[in-house]
């Protein structure tokens, strides 16, 4: 029998107070009483000895020596300590027992939940793989592969759908069902509906490429990332290293060269910028615009466009950006880093750089994506 079982016969509580607390209180009270008794006894003993020595007479009935009292008290303290230790062992055994029961209950609940989820779902194991990218339609192939405990009949059908794209899943010979749909590159962690059709019965389940908590990194489903959709749009870079601002009385002068480099989409070299307009603003007011592909004052060499500025400006925050259109009619508002040119300590710290985020628009002018990593 376990230690917990040998003393489990005790009442759980007395007068609403747990029995263990009564034992601890009693043990502490006994030890405290013994200590106080020993101190009082020692004081009385010393008083009697001193009085006898002072009067030089024989003590009547001798008292027990302090050593004897100490030995007796130690025995009592040992007994009380033993009771205390037993009580603590009881407490620890009880806690250990409760923890083991709690862990066992949780484990049983988890297993039960896993079994319930397994039998309520079409699949408990699936993967997504991102395949070929179509830069013109801004879509990518997304292949789903899964195992299922359901055995489809001859006329049964298992399909997967994301938006208007649907595919029927087939066994490729290894027991794994596979199908491919096209998804938008601008939908992070695309999710779709898996459907099992058998006669008049339909079972559905949502499958997502969203990362799952506590899953091993290598087991996470593949999903669309920013490098894939960025590869489908043209790109521009700014060089402001030759720009200078000088004082001119109460005003300032912005002068020097700014160079814009444009690049086609990595996934399709035919997707390029067909129009680019460089805009400079000071404290929200436009000071100059330059159509880089049409303005004769712009120096053009291969993919480099250099524009020379010589503008008298008021003191304030200088912001610049590029308005562009690509071969498909999509539009862009592109900033360089934070989108401002800080020329001295006069730049306002409360300038809202959150507004200076590069944006990709569709043909109708609808915002498709903020290009934070552009």
N, C-alpha and C positions, 0 to 999 in steps of 0.2 A: 504493500500500500504506500502511496506517495505521502510525502510529508504533509501536503495540503489535505490529503484525505484523512490523516490521523487526527487532525484537529478541526475538521469541518463540522463536527457535531455541535459546536458552540452556537448560541443564539446569534443571529445577525445583528440585533440591536436590543437595547434595554432602555425603556422610557424614551424611545425615539432617538437615542444616541447609539451609534455603532458600538458593538461589543469591544472591538479593537481599541477604540478610544478610552473605554472604561478601564481596560487592562493597562494602557499606557498611563492614564491618570493615577490609577492605583499604585503602579510601580514607582512613579515619580513621587507620589505622596509618601510612600514607605521610605524611599531613599532620603527625601527631605526631612521626614520625621526623625530618622536615625541620625542624620547629621546634627540636627538641632538638639536631640537628646544627648548625643555625645558631648557637644559643646557645653551644654548646661551641666552635665554630670562632671565634666572636667573642672568647671568653675567651682562647683560645690565641693569636689574632692580637694582642690587646692585651698579653699577657704578653711575646711576642717583641719587639714594638715597644718596650715599656718597658725590657726587658733591654738591647736594642741602644743605646737612648738613654743608659742608665745607664753602659754600658761604652764609649760613643762609638766603636762600631766598626760596620763594615758587616755587614748581615744576609746570611747565606749565600744560600740559595735563597729568593727572595721568595715570600710566600704570595699567593694571590688576595685581592683586597680584599673586605671585607665587602659592599660594594655589589654586586660581581660575584656573590658567593655568594647575596646576597638576590635578585638577578635570576634566578639559576638556580633557587633555591628557589621563587621565585614561579611560575616556569614549571611546576615539578613540582606545586606546589599547584594551579595552574590546571588541569593535566591531571587531578589527583586530584579536583578539584571538578567538572570536566566529567563524569568517570565517576560521581561521586556524583549529579549532576543527572540524568544518563541513567538511573541506577538508580531515582531517585525518579519520573521520568517513566514508567518501566516499571511501578513499583508503582502509580502513579495510573491508568495505562492499564488495568492488570490489575483494579484495584478497580472502575473504571468499567465494564469489560467484565462483571465478575461481577455488578455491580448491575443492568446492563441485562438480563443473562440472568435474574436473579432476578425483576425486574419483569415481563419477558416471560412467564416461567413462571407467575407468579402471575396475570397477566392471562389467560393461556390456561386456567388452572385455573378461574378465576372464570367465564369465558365458558362453559367446558365444564359447570361445575356449574349455571349458570343454564339452559343448554339442557336438561340432564338433568332439573332440577326442573320446567321448563316442560312437557316432554313426559311427565313422570310425574304431572302434576297435571291436574285438570279445568279449573282457572282459575288465572291468574297475576295477575288484576286484578279486584278486587271492592271494594265499598263497603257500609257499613251506614248507615242513616238512622233515627233515633229519631222516631217519629210520635206519634199520639194516645195520651194517657195515660188509663187507667181507674183512678180513685182507689179505687174500692170493691174491685176485685180486685188492686190494687197491681201492675198490669202496664202495659206499653207496647207499641205496635206497633213492630216492628223490620223494616225493609225491606232486603233484600239485593239488590244489583244487580251483575252480573258479565258479563264477556266470556269466551268459551271457544273454543279452537281445534277442539274436537270438534264434529262436525256430527251432531246427533241424527237418527235415522231416524223414520219415521212413528209407530212404536210405542215408541220410546225415551222415557225419562222422566228428567228432572233435578229433584231435590227437595232441600229444605233443612229440617233438623229441629233444634230446640233443646228438649230435654226431651220432653214429650208433644205439643208443637206442631210441626206439619209443614206445609209448603207446597210446591206444585209450581211450578217456575219456568217462565215463559213469555216469549217474545220479544214485546216491545211494538211491534215494527216498526222499531227502530233498531239491531238486532243485539245488543242488551243484554237478558239474561235477568233477570227480576224476580219476586220473591215476598215475601210478608209473613208473619211469625209474631208471636205474643205472647210477651213475656219478662217475668220478674219484675223489678220495679224495684230489688230488693235484691241482684241479682247483678251485680257490677261486671264489665265487659268480658265479656259473655256470649259463649260459643263454641258452635258447632253443627256438624253433619255435613252436608256436601254430597255427594249420591249421584247417580251417573250409572248408569242401568240400561238395558242393551241386550241383549235376549234373556236368556241365562243369565249374562251378564257384568255385574259390578258394580264400579264404581270409586268410592272414597270419598276425601274430603279434609276436614280440619278447617278451618273458617273462624272467625276470632276478631275481636272488636272491640278487642282489646288493641292499644295503640299499638306501632307497629313502629319499632325502632331505626334511626336514620339516614334515616328517611323524612321528607320535607318535611311540616311541620305541616299544611298544607292538604290533604295526601294521606292523613292519618290517618283511620281509620274512626271514625264517630260512635259513642258509647257512652253508657251510663247514667251520670249524674253525681248528686251528692248533692242538687242543687237540685231534681231531678225527683222523687226519692222523698220528700224533705222536704215537697214541695208536696201530698203525699197524706195527711198526718197533721196533727192539730190542733197548735196552738202555744200556749205560755204564757210570760209574762214576769213577772219579779219586780221590785218596787220596795222597797228596804229603807232608803231615804234618811231615814226618820223613826224608825228604830230606834235606841235608845240603851242603853248599859250603864253603870250607876253602881255605885260601891262601897257595900257595906252590911255593915260589920264584916268578918268573915272571908269573907263571901259577896259576891255581886254581884246586881244586879237588872237583868233584861232587860225593857225597856218601850218602848212606841211602836207604831206601825202598820206593817204589811207589806201591800202591795197586790199582788194577782195579777191579771194581764190574760190572758184566754184568747181565742183566735182559731180559727175553723174552718179546715179544710184548704183551701188555695188552689185546688186542682184540683176540689174538690167541697165546696160550702158546707154540705151536709147532714151532713158528717162533723165532729162536734163532741165536746167532752168532756161526758159525762153525769154524771160523779162526780169530785170533786177533794178530796183530803185533804192538808192542809198539816201537815208534821211538823217539829218542832224537836228536836234532840238536843244534849246537852252531853257531850263525851268518850264518845260511844257510847251514852249513856243517854237515852231519850226523856223530854222534860220537858213536852211538850204536843202535842196533835193537834187539828185543827179541820177538820170536814167543811164545806167552804166553801159547798156548795150546800144544806146542811141545817141548819147551826148558826144559830140565830136571832141570835147575837151578832155574826155576820159582816155587815158592811154591803155591800149589793149594789146596783150601779147599772150597767145595761147589761152590759158584759163585764168590769166591775171588781169584785173581791172584796177588801174590806179587813178585816183581822183585827187586833185590838188585843191586845198582849201586856203582861202585868204579872206577871212570874215571878221568884221568888227562885231563883238558880242558884248552883251551886258554880263555882269558877274552873276553866276548861277551854275546849276548842275547841267553838265553837257551829257546828253543821251543820244546814242546813235543806233540805228537798226537797218535791216535790209527787208524791203518788201519784194517778194519774188513770186513768179508763176512758173509751173513746170509744163512739160509737153502734154500732160493729161488734163491741164486746166486747174489743177490743185494749186492752192495759194499758201504762202508762208509769210510769217513775220519773224525774222531771225535776229536775235541779239547776240552780241559777243560777250560771253561770260555773264557778268552782272548787267551788261548793257549800258554802262556809263563810262565816261572818260574822266578820270580823276586827275586833275592837273596840279592841284595844290591843296593846302589845308582848308580851303574855303568850301570844300564839298560837304553838303548837308548830311549829317548823320541820320536824320529822320527821313531821308529819301527812301521811298518804298520800292526796293528792288524786287519785291514779289510781283510787281506789275511788269517787270522786264523779263518775261519768260517767253522763249521762242514757242510759236504756235503753228500747227499744221491744220489748214482748212481744206474742206472738200470743194468741189466745183460750185456748190451752192452757197459757199461762205460759212458753212457750219463747222464749228470747232471739232476736229477729230481727235487731236492729241496735243498736250503740252509737251514740248521737246526739252525736258529738263536736262537730259544728258546729251543734247545736241552739241 
